[in-house]
Amino acid sequence: MSKPAWIRTVAEEDADPALAELYEEVRDPVSGKLDHVLQVHSLHPAGLRAHQDLYSAVMRGTPTLRGAEREMIAVVVSQLNACHY
């Protein structure tokens, strides 16, 4: 079995003011947690910004699909790709 990838990240308490502000923007509004899939971009905040912008466009940019339908599609695609995100 292969080992999971290890990616160095900037911890929330070590984030500079600009990254800390971005962390607050992408934090899960319900749980208050910062998802690892987002934190892996911490060494390149522009990448984190691009990831969040893409996610927002995909999840809110199709007016003919309801949010629940978008989430359902995301779950199915994640399952097909054996991704736990």
DRENLUMKOL-494818 format. One line per 2 residues: number of its first residue (from 0); their letters; for each residue x, y, z of N, C-alpha, C. Coordinates in nm, 2 decimals. Layout:
! DRENLUMKOL-494818
NUM) A) X,Y,Z,X,Y,Z,X,Y,Z | ...
//
This chain:
! DRENLUMKOL-494818
0) MS) 0.08,-0.12,0.00,0.00,0.00,0.00,0.09,0.12,0.00 | 0.05,0.22,-0.08,0.14,0.34,-0.09,0.10,0.44,0.03
2) KP) 0.20,0.52,0.07,0.18,0.62,0.17,0.11,0.74,0.11 | 0.03,0.81,0.19,-0.03,0.93,0.14,0.08,1.04,0.12
4) AW) 0.05,1.13,0.03,0.15,1.24,0.01,0.16,1.33,0.13 | 0.27,1.39,0.15,0.29,1.48,0.26,0.33,1.61,0.20
6) IR) 0.25,1.71,0.23,0.28,1.85,0.17,0.29,1.94,0.29 | 0.40,2.02,0.29,0.42,2.12,0.39,0.32,2.23,0.37
8) TV) 0.27,2.27,0.49,0.17,2.38,0.48,0.20,2.49,0.59 | 0.14,2.60,0.58,0.15,2.70,0.68,0.04,2.69,0.78
10) AE) 0.07,2.66,0.90,-0.03,2.65,1.01,-0.10,2.78,1.03 | -0.23,2.77,1.07,-0.31,2.89,1.09,-0.24,2.99,1.18
12) ED) -0.18,2.95,1.29,-0.11,3.04,1.38,0.02,3.10,1.33 | 0.07,3.04,1.22,0.19,3.10,1.16,0.16,3.18,1.03
14) AD) 0.04,3.19,0.99,0.00,3.26,0.87,0.03,3.41,0.88 | 0.08,3.47,0.78,0.10,3.61,0.77,-0.04,3.68,0.76
16) PA) -0.06,3.81,0.78,-0.19,3.87,0.78,-0.27,3.84,0.65 | -0.20,3.85,0.54,-0.28,3.82,0.41,-0.33,3.68,0.40
18) LA) -0.24,3.58,0.44,-0.29,3.44,0.43,-0.39,3.42,0.54 | -0.38,3.47,0.66,-0.48,3.46,0.76,-0.61,3.51,0.72
20) EL) -0.61,3.62,0.65,-0.74,3.67,0.59,-0.80,3.58,0.49 | -0.72,3.52,0.41,-0.76,3.42,0.31,-0.81,3.30,0.37
22) YE) -0.74,3.25,0.48,-0.79,3.13,0.55,-0.93,3.16,0.61 | -0.96,3.28,0.66,-1.09,3.31,0.71,-1.19,3.31,0.60
24) EV) -1.16,3.35,0.49,-1.25,3.35,0.37,-1.29,3.21,0.33 | -1.19,3.12,0.33,-1.22,2.98,0.28,-1.26,2.88,0.39
26) RD) -1.26,2.92,0.51,-1.29,2.84,0.63,-1.44,2.79,0.61 | -1.46,2.67,0.65,-1.60,2.61,0.64,-1.69,2.69,0.74
28) PV) -1.79,2.75,0.68,-1.88,2.84,0.77,-1.96,2.77,0.87 | -1.98,2.64,0.85,-2.06,2.56,0.95,-1.97,2.51,1.06
30) SG) -1.86,2.44,1.02,-1.77,2.38,1.12,-1.66,2.47,1.18 | -1.63,2.57,1.10,-1.52,2.66,1.14,-1.38,2.61,1.11
32) KL) -1.38,2.49,1.05,-1.25,2.42,1.02,-1.20,2.47,0.88 | -1.07,2.46,0.87,-1.00,2.49,0.75,-0.96,2.36,0.68
34) DH) -1.02,2.33,0.57,-1.00,2.20,0.51,-0.86,2.18,0.46 | -0.81,2.06,0.47,-0.67,2.03,0.43,-0.65,2.05,0.28
36) VL) -0.75,2.02,0.20,-0.74,2.04,0.06,-0.72,2.18,0.02 | -0.76,2.27,0.11,-0.74,2.42,0.08,-0.61,2.46,0.14
38) QV) -0.57,2.41,0.26,-0.45,2.45,0.33,-0.32,2.40,0.25 | -0.33,2.30,0.17,-0.21,2.26,0.09,-0.17,2.37,0.00
40) HS) -0.25,2.47,-0.03,-0.21,2.58,-0.11,-0.14,2.69,-0.03 | -0.12,2.68,0.09,-0.08,2.79,0.18,0.06,2.84,0.14
42) LH) 0.14,2.76,0.08,0.28,2.81,0.04,0.27,2.90,-0.09 | 0.15,2.89,-0.15,0.13,2.97,-0.27,-0.02,3.03,-0.26
44) PA) -0.03,3.14,-0.19,-0.17,3.19,-0.16,-0.25,3.22,-0.29 | -0.18,3.26,-0.40,-0.24,3.28,-0.53,-0.31,3.16,-0.58
46) GL) -0.25,3.04,-0.55,-0.31,2.91,-0.59,-0.44,2.89,-0.50 | -0.43,2.92,-0.37,-0.55,2.91,-0.29,-0.66,3.00,-0.34
48) RA) -0.63,3.12,-0.37,-0.73,3.21,-0.43,-0.79,3.15,-0.55 | -0.71,3.10,-0.64,-0.76,3.05,-0.77,-0.84,2.93,-0.74
50) HQ) -0.80,2.84,-0.65,-0.88,2.72,-0.61,-1.02,2.76,-0.56 | -1.02,2.86,-0.47,-1.15,2.91,-0.42,-1.24,2.97,-0.52
52) DL) -1.18,3.05,-0.61,-1.25,3.12,-0.72,-1.31,3.01,-0.81 | -1.23,2.91,-0.85,-1.28,2.81,-0.94,-1.40,2.73,-0.87
54) YS) -1.38,2.69,-0.74,-1.49,2.62,-0.67,-1.61,2.71,-0.67 | -1.60,2.83,-0.64,-1.72,2.92,-0.63,-1.79,2.93,-0.77
56) AV) -1.71,2.94,-0.87,-1.77,2.95,-1.01,-1.84,2.82,-1.04 | -1.78,2.71,-1.01,-1.85,2.58,-1.04,-1.97,2.56,-0.96
58) MR) -1.96,2.59,-0.83,-2.08,2.56,-0.74,-2.19,2.66,-0.75 | -2.16,2.78,-0.80,-2.26,2.88,-0.81,-2.29,2.94,-0.95
60) GT) -2.22,2.89,-1.04,-2.22,2.95,-1.17,-2.32,2.89,-1.27 | -2.39,2.79,-1.23,-2.49,2.73,-1.32,-2.63,2.74,-1.26
62) PT) -2.70,2.85,-1.31,-2.83,2.87,-1.25,-2.94,2.77,-1.27 | -2.92,2.68,-1.37,-3.02,2.57,-1.39,-3.00,2.45,-1.30
64) LR) -2.90,2.45,-1.22,-2.88,2.34,-1.12,-2.89,2.40,-0.98 | -2.96,2.33,-0.89,-2.97,2.37,-0.75,-2.84,2.33,-0.68
66) GA) -2.82,2.39,-0.57,-2.70,2.36,-0.49,-2.69,2.22,-0.45 | -2.80,2.16,-0.42,-2.80,2.02,-0.38,-2.76,1.93,-0.50
68) ER) -2.81,1.97,-0.62,-2.77,1.89,-0.74,-2.62,1.90,-0.76 | -2.56,2.02,-0.75,-2.42,2.04,-0.77,-2.34,1.95,-0.67
70) EM) -2.38,1.95,-0.54,-2.32,1.87,-0.44,-2.33,1.72,-0.47 | -2.44,1.68,-0.52,-2.46,1.54,-0.55,-2.37,1.50,-0.67
72) IA) -2.35,1.58,-0.77,-2.26,1.56,-0.88,-2.12,1.55,-0.82 | -2.08,1.64,-0.74,-1.95,1.64,-0.68,-1.92,1.51,-0.60
74) VV) -2.02,1.46,-0.53,-2.00,1.34,-0.45,-1.98,1.22,-0.54 | -2.06,1.21,-0.65,-2.05,1.10,-0.74,-1.92,1.10,-0.81
76) VS) -1.87,1.22,-0.86,-1.74,1.23,-0.93,-1.63,1.19,-0.83 | -1.64,1.24,-0.70,-1.54,1.20,-0.60,-1.53,1.05,-0.58
78) QL) -1.65,0.99,-0.57,-1.66,0.84,-0.56,-1.59,0.77,-0.68 | -1.63,0.82,-0.80,-1.57,0.75,-0.92,-1.42,0.77,-0.92
80) NA) -1.37,0.88,-0.87,-1.22,0.90,-0.86,-1.16,0.85,-0.74 | -1.23,0.78,-0.65,-1.18,0.72,-0.53,-1.12,0.83,-0.44
82) CH) -1.18,0.95,-0.44,-1.13,1.06,-0.36,-1.22,1.08,-0.24 | -1.16,1.10,-0.13,-1.24,1.12,-0.01,-1.28,1.26,0.02
84) Y) -1.25,1.35,-0.07,-1.29,1.49,-0.06,-1.43,1.50,-0.13
//
